[in-house]
Amino acid sequence: MAHESFENAEVAELLNRDFVAIKVDREERPDVDRVYMAYVQAMTGHGGWPLSAWLTPELKPFYGGTYFPPEDAHGRHGFKTVLTALAHGWAKEKEKLIAEGERVMEALKAHFAGNSAGTKAESGELNGVAAEAFGRAFQYFHEAFDGGEGGFGGAPKFPRSSNIDLLFRLAAMEGATSVKGREALRMAEQTLSKMAQGGIRDHVGGGFHRYSVDDEWFVPHFEKMLYDQAQIAVNYLDAFRATGREVYAWIARDTLDYMRRDLAAPEGGFFSAEDADSLVTQGGHEKG
């Protein structure tokens, strides 16, 4: 679908006219992917990628599926047909779609209600549940942490900005001088330090590539995502606040400068990514 539909000018016109399109990287946000994948599996009886889900403004799904051809073919509705029908439905029968979103969310809540945290939260023990969840998260990251090169797990290595953010939050809650607080800061700082030294960071052009194909952050996948730059910059600002080391603030500024220079669109807003096929022109970067 990336080439068939998402590079199609007619599809882009429909999406931009009637929808707010959000791309979620399932490698970066498996938690978000899991929720909407559960919905599509429940609705269609199967799942897979690419995954497309249509949501209300409150992020409650009311329609979804996996692969849609660009045009109607072989008894399957094409992506443009689906977009047109959903836009018409939202304009004419919005209440029904909102009600469907509510029904789906209740079904998903029931599906995920078997975990102990949900049971305890309903009984009012929210503080205990939060502490238990943070404890389990810390243990998971501690066991998955690469003590030599930073990061979590082996190749390919992604920045996992949300993981680093959680470690900084955990350190703030536990206290920087506590055992868990010190260890959380160590894991976050070592990861950011290794990333800054490695090839995943563009030392010439600025910004960070999407991931490293090796486990030493050395060989990058040559693609820079807008959301990575934003979240990674926040990680380095958090590192500066926690340690006072100016180098982290400098890397954050360098990353934001790259965004302003190379990802800012002339019409306003930002390009979503700069990929390996982007062309360099005399006036700057032509985005792929």
N, C-alpha and C positions, 0 to 999 in steps of 0.2 A: 504493500500500500504506500510505502514511502515514495516510490517513483510513480506508481500508477495514479494515485489520488492526491498525495500531499504536495506534489510538484505541479499539479494541474491548476491552471489559472481559473477555470470555471468552478472547481471545487473550492479554491481559495476565496472566490467571490461569495459563494454560498456560506461558507464558514464565517467569514468576516462580517457578513451582513446580518446573520441571524444568531450567531453563537459566540461564546467566549471560549476559544480553543486553549486547552491546557495540556501540555505534554508531560507525562510522568515517566521517569526512568525507573523501571522496576528494580534495577540493580541498586539504585540510590534509595528508593522508598518502597521496599518490599511490603511494608505494613499497609500502605495505600493500595498497592496492587492486590494484596490479599483480600481486602474488603470488596473491591469491585469485581475481582475474579470470582469470589464466592457468589456474588449477585448474578453474574452472567451464567455461571454454572447452574444455579438454581432456576434461572429463567429459561435457558436453552437446553439444559441437560448435558452440556459439554463446555469446555473452556479452551484457552490457548491464547497465543499472541500472533498478530497484533490484537490488542484488546481495545475496544471502543465502548465507552459508556457515556450516556447523556444524563445530566444531573439537573436538578432544580438549583436555584441560587443558593439554597441551603446545603448543597452537595449531596442530595438524596437522589439515587439513581431511579430512572423510570423507563429506560430502554438501554439495550446493549447488545453486543455481539463481538465476534472475532473478525474474520476476514470479510470485507465487502468489496466486490469488484467495482471498478469505476463506473461501468454501465450495467444495466439489467442484462443478465446472461444466464442461460442454463437453469432457469427457474429461480434464480436468486436476484433479489433487488440490488441494484447498484448503489454505490455510496451517495451519488447525487440524488437519487430517488429517495433514499432514506432521509437525507438532510432536508429535502423539500417537504416530505411528509411530516417530519417532526416539527419543523418550523410552522407549518400550517396547523398542526395539532396544538402547539403551544399558543398560537394566536387565537384559535377558536375554542379549544377545550382545555384551557390551562388548569382548571380546577380538577379535572379528572386525572391529569398527569401528576399534579401535586399530591392528590390522594393516593395514586399508585406509588409515588415516592415514599409516602408515609407508611403504606402497607409493607413495602419492601424493607424499610428500615426496621419495622417491628419484627419481621421475619428474620432479618439478619441478627438482631439483638437476641432473639430466641435461639438462633443457631450457635452464637458465641457465648451463651449464658452459662455453659457448663463449667467454665473455669472458676476456680475458687476465689479469685480476686473479685469477680462480679458478684458472687454471693456475699462476700464480706462487705463490699461497698454498699449493697442494698440494705445491709443490717446496720449501717451507720459507722462502721469501723474504717472510715476513709483514710485517716492518718496512718493506721497500721498497714492498710493495703499499699499506700504510697511508699512507705518505708520498705515493705517487703519487695515491692516492684523494683525500687532503686537498688536494693541489695542483690536481687537476682540479675539485674542489668550489669551491675559492677562485676559480679562473678563471671558472667558471660564474657564481657570485654577483657577481663583479666586473663581468662583461659585462652581466648582467641588472639591475644596481643602478640605481635612479633617483637620479641625483646631485642633483637639485633637491629632491625631496619624500621621499626615502628609500623603502625597500621595493624590491620586485623586480618588474619588468614594469609594465604599465599597468593601467587599470581593467578589472574590479573588483579592488580591492586587499585581500588577506587579510593578517592579521598574520604568518603563516608562522613561528610560534614556534620550530619545530624548526630552521629555517634560521638564525635569530638565535642559537640555542643552539650550533649548529655553529660560527658565527663566533667566539663567545666561547671555545669549546674550541680552535679553531685559533689564536687569539691567545695563549692560555695555553701551547700547545705550541710555537709559534714564538718566543714572547717578545714582550712588549708594545712593546719598542723596535726590533724587527725591522721590515723594510719590510712584509712580509705581516701581521705582528701589528698594526702601527699601522693598516693599511688595513682589516683585519677589524674592529677596534674602532671605527673611524670609521663603517663601514657599519652596524654594529649600533647604535651610539649615535645616529646621525642618524635611523635608522628609528624607534627608540623615542621620540626627542624629538619627531618629527613626529606620531607616533601620539598622544602625550600632549597635544599642542596641538590636534589635530584633532577632528572630530565623531565619529570612531569611538570615542572615549572619552566616556563619559557623565560630564560635569563636574558634574552635579547628583546623580544617583543612584548614581554609582560604577560601576566595571566597564567592560568594553569590548564593543562590539557586534561581530557576527560578521565583517563586512567593510565596506569603503567602496565605494560604487558609482562614485565618481570616483577619479582618481589622486592627489588631494591630501589624502586621509583626511578629507574635509570632510562628505560626505553619507553617513550610515551606513545599513546594512540593519538595521532595528530588531529585532534578535534577539541575545540574549546566551547563549553556550554555556558550560556549566560547565567543560569541558576548556580552553576558551580562557582563562578567568580564571586557572586553575591554572598553565598554561604561561606566560602573559604575566607573571604575578606573579614567576615564577622568572627570566624575562628581565630584569625591572627590578632584581631583587636581584643578578643577575650584573653588570648595568650599575653598580650601586652599589659592588660589590666591586672592579670594574675601574677605576672613576673616582673613587670617594670622594664623589660628588655626592649630597647628602642628598635631593634632589628625587626621585631614582629609588627610594630606599627609601620615601619618603612615598607614591609612586604604588603601589608594591607593597602597602603596608599598606592603602591606600584600596581597592584591588581585593579584597584578602582580607576586609576589613570588609564590602564589598558582598556577598560570597559568604555570610558568616556571617549577615548580616541578612536578605537577600532570597532566597537559594537554599537555605538550610537547611530541611529538612522537619521538621515538628513531631514526627514519629514517629522521627526519627533519619535520618542520611544527608543527601543533597542532591538537589534537583531537577536534572535534566540540562540544562534550558534555561529561559529566560524569553523568550517570543516576542512578536511585535508585537500579538498578540491577547490577551495576558494582561490580566486585569481587576484594577483597583485597588480594594480594599475598605477599609473603615474600619480593619481590623486589619493591613493590609499588602498584599502582592501575592498574588493568586490566580493560580497558574501555568496557562498555557494548554497 
